[in-house]
């Protein structure tokens, strides 16, 4: 399999974006957003995770079939973990 060569400028830009998002995460933690706090925190975390997966793990440069396979596998594991967590939560006895 051939490697895709990514310019250093791209990596530096992604790193700068990750650092900016980290600062935004820290700043947002000081703001009381009520019930939206978790949503905003998860949205920022998702953006950071997407940048890491797409560029540092080179998923962006894989074939479309492989990208779909990675997405489906990730969603499968997320669904499995959520189902097991909800099964545990649903069988707890409240006293």
GIBELVEN-V66464 format. One record per backbone hydrogen bond with DSSP energy under -1.0 kcal/mol. CO is the residue of the C=O (numbers start at 1). NH is the residue of the N-H. E is the energy in kcal/mol with one decimal. If there is no record, write none. Layout:
CO/NH/E
CO/NH/E
This chain:
7/11/-1.3
8/12/-2.6
9/13/-2.2
10/14/-2.5
11/15/-2.6
12/16/-2.5
13/17/-2.2
14/18/-2.5
15/19/-2.3
16/20/-2.4
17/21/-2.5
18/22/-1.9
19/23/-2.1
20/24/-2.5
21/25/-2.3
22/26/-2.2
23/27/-2.6
24/28/-2.8
25/29/-1.5
27/30/-1.0
28/31/-1.3
33/36/-1.7
34/37/-1.3
36/40/-2.7
37/41/-2.4
38/42/-2.6
39/43/-2.1
40/44/-2.3
41/45/-2.3
42/46/-2.3
43/47/-2.0
44/48/-2.2
45/49/-2.5
46/50/-2.6
47/51/-2.0
48/52/-2.1
49/53/-2.8
50/54/-2.9
51/55/-2.2
52/57/-1.6
53/59/-1.6
54/60/-2.0
59/62/-1.3
63/67/-2.3
64/68/-2.3
65/69/-2.1
66/70/-2.3
67/71/-2.3
68/72/-2.8
69/73/-2.6
70/74/-2.3
71/75/-2.5
72/76/-2.4
73/77/-2.3
74/78/-2.2
75/79/-2.6
76/80/-2.5
77/81/-2.6
78/82/-2.5
79/83/-2.6
80/84/-2.4
81/85/-2.3
82/86/-2.8
83/87/-2.1
84/88/-2.0
85/89/-2.6
86/90/-2.7
87/91/-1.1
